[in-house]
Amino acid sequence: MLNSQRQKEITLQEELERRILYGLSCEWDLAVQELDSAYLEKLRKPLIRLHDMKSKWGYWSGEKREICLSRNLVLDHSWASVREVLLHEIAHQFAGEVLGLGNEPAHGPSFERACYLLRANPRASGNFRALDQRILYGSASPGDKILLRVKKLMALAQSKNQHEAEAAMTKAHAFIKKYNVANLASDENRDFVSFFVGKPALRHFREDYALSNLLQDFYFVFGIWVPVYVLDKGKMGRVLEISGTIQNVNIASYVHDYVQHYINSHWDRYNKDQTFSRYRKTDFAVGVIEGFCAKLKSQNRDQTKKKDKMAVVRIEDPKLKDHVVYKYPRISQIRGRAINMNRNVLNDGIGIGKKMIISKGIEEKGKDQKVLIDNPK
């Protein structure tokens, strides 16, 4: 007979998997809702289950009418990675049940068509690296050499010497722009990825939207709030999804987490007596982000006066725009309502934001010298 602790662990595992399966069902509904009604009439929701698999992330079985995903995938990887594989398997279902494969191979023209209609990644199967791993470790492209230097400069930005730290961060931004200017000048095809940053939630605060604008304005990604399953609530909510090259998404994801950590640590000190409410934290956080944006804009003006071609400016990437239009066919704006704010707390946040320096630690492992992103201190 199992002891009580072991029984609790089994019960928690079962509840977790039950929620995950419900979330996958919700994501299936979301994935197919953009399809034409003629397609939807032929497509029925399959059985979705989890299974221990080592050689693949998932599969579609037409005979059993089921999509099976790797238990390792859903338990050990991000929900964005899970969704990518799920979309791939839905494409297999769609190709078989709606388009009809005939004598085609599994990844033939019908499957490619299904992937296009569902915005699915045709490569997200087998031994293909999970999305979160691809973001973390990069793509082994020439651009990674520049971004490796960016990360080393961010490490220098941890210097206790304020001027040295500021110079390192400014130089890091210059190399980020250099990478993107080179991309635009080459006019070569670029692979774009989309990745969740921040935590999926039923509601988000003003600072979350301010932070998404910061990433778009200075870090060469496009952000949009998308519907997503919130595991701990068991309901659909929203999360910020950023799109861009793997290198830009890698940097922007780190900056997002760094700024959140910076806000939280400084708020704890600012509100150590716990005299302010959660709404005042929003004022403070928005102020921090505004202050940091003002700092970046000021650096841009200074560099422009010096005729520095690497000034931090927003660059429009037409290929990324095309990708966004394809991936998000229906984009609508979120309008906030008028709110009351504490101007003093906001201004204090602005002052602290102007002092923020994005820095990071790096660690190189093995002959491939993979760069691991550490949490900001």
Secondary structure as UniProt FT lines:
FT   HELIX           4..32
FT   TURN            33..34
FT   HELIX           37..40
FT   TURN            41..42
FT   STRAND          47..51
FT   STRAND          58..61
FT   TURN            62..65
FT   STRAND          66..70
FT   HELIX           71..76
FT   HELIX           79..94
FT   HELIX           95..99
FT   TURN            102..103
FT   TURN            106..107
FT   HELIX           109..118
FT   TURN            122..123
FT   TURN            126..127
FT   HELIX           131..137
FT   HELIX           143..156
FT   TURN            157..158
FT   HELIX           162..186
FT   STRAND          193..201
FT   HELIX           206..218
FT   STRAND          222..230
FT   TURN            231..234
FT   STRAND          235..244
FT   HELIX           246..270
FT   TURN            271..273
FT   HELIX           278..305
FT   TURN            306..307
FT   TURN            309..310
FT   HELIX           318..327
FT   HELIX           343..353
FT   TURN            354..355
FT   STRAND          364..365
FT   TURN            366..369
FT   STRAND          370..371
//
